[in-house]
Amino acid sequence: MSAFPFVKALLKTEESIGNLHMKHNVDFFKTRTFKEQLEHLDPEYPFTADDFNTTPESRKALLSFLQNEFKKGTIGRLAKGLYYKPTIAFVTGNKLPPSSFAIYEFLKKRDRGYLTGASVHNSLSLNTQICGGFIYASNRKPKDFKLKNTRFIRIKAFVPDEEIVDNNLFLLQILDSLYRIETISDCHPDDAVYVLKRHLKHMNEQQIIDIERLSQYYPEKVQALLGAMLGSIHSPNRQTAKQVSERLRKRLPPNRKYGFSLLSNQELRNCKKFNIYETA
């Protein structure tokens, strides 16, 4: 009888040792898996814990792994939870973070956003200024922040997420520019109308139809301005443009007027038809 307690104790000890080895092996396997996944991440782009293939049960282990790798200097950190694999400068041997554009590309994908405002006015030929940071529209909460000395401004998008797709981005940038036509830096509103009409003139039939659909998410004054511009362009798709222009006009309240500062009828000769007038 006296031998049984000893045997039980021995078995319990062996079980504890076995569990310890099993736990060690599982932890080692997780760490090795995390390391392998880390090695395959693109060093040019930031990453978060969400970029790892893991389970809810191993999430804590992953966060601990990333924290340890950061402390060792294997990875760098741009912000809380946002990491990067540094590249090595060829001449100096310094560890370099991702480029500002690569950081924007990550934010654009994460936030379902697109470049807008001053970040695209130059590419749209509305001015010659170079934006010092990145302004992008998204349905996430607006925020003004810096990452690695680059300013990022996230503003509220007018359209829902499902409309923020590659084929619509240029059209959304045009509509956003119409919305801000009075405040585009170093560009008179009449000059902006001239440039944006030129972009509309070169749109194909499907783009004209799509920009009509997207405009419904914008304030009425943007729809009025778009309708007036489409009704005054001369292009191969002039007939479609005029049909869309007329639909936009009929959609607007007949007695409502839309004032724009410094906007004359020099480039927009059908202002009265859309109740557009120049404010003081």
Secondary structure as UniProt FT lines:
FT   HELIX           3..40
FT   TURN            43..44
FT   HELIX           49..51
FT   HELIX           56..58
FT   HELIX           59..72
FT   STRAND          76..79
FT   TURN            80..81
FT   STRAND          82..84
FT   STRAND          87..88
FT   TURN            90..92
FT   STRAND          95..96
FT   HELIX           100..111
FT   STRAND          114..115
FT   HELIX           118..121
FT   TURN            122..125
FT   STRAND          134..138
FT   STRAND          143..147
FT   TURN            148..149
FT   STRAND          150..156
FT   HELIX           161..163
FT   HELIX           166..179
FT   TURN            180..183
FT   TURN            185..186
FT   HELIX           189..201
FT   HELIX           205..215
FT   TURN            216..217
FT   HELIX           220..230
FT   TURN            231..232
FT   TURN            236..237
FT   HELIX           238..251
FT   TURN            254..255
FT   STRAND          258..261
FT   TURN            269..271
FT   HELIX           272..274
FT   STRAND          276..279
//
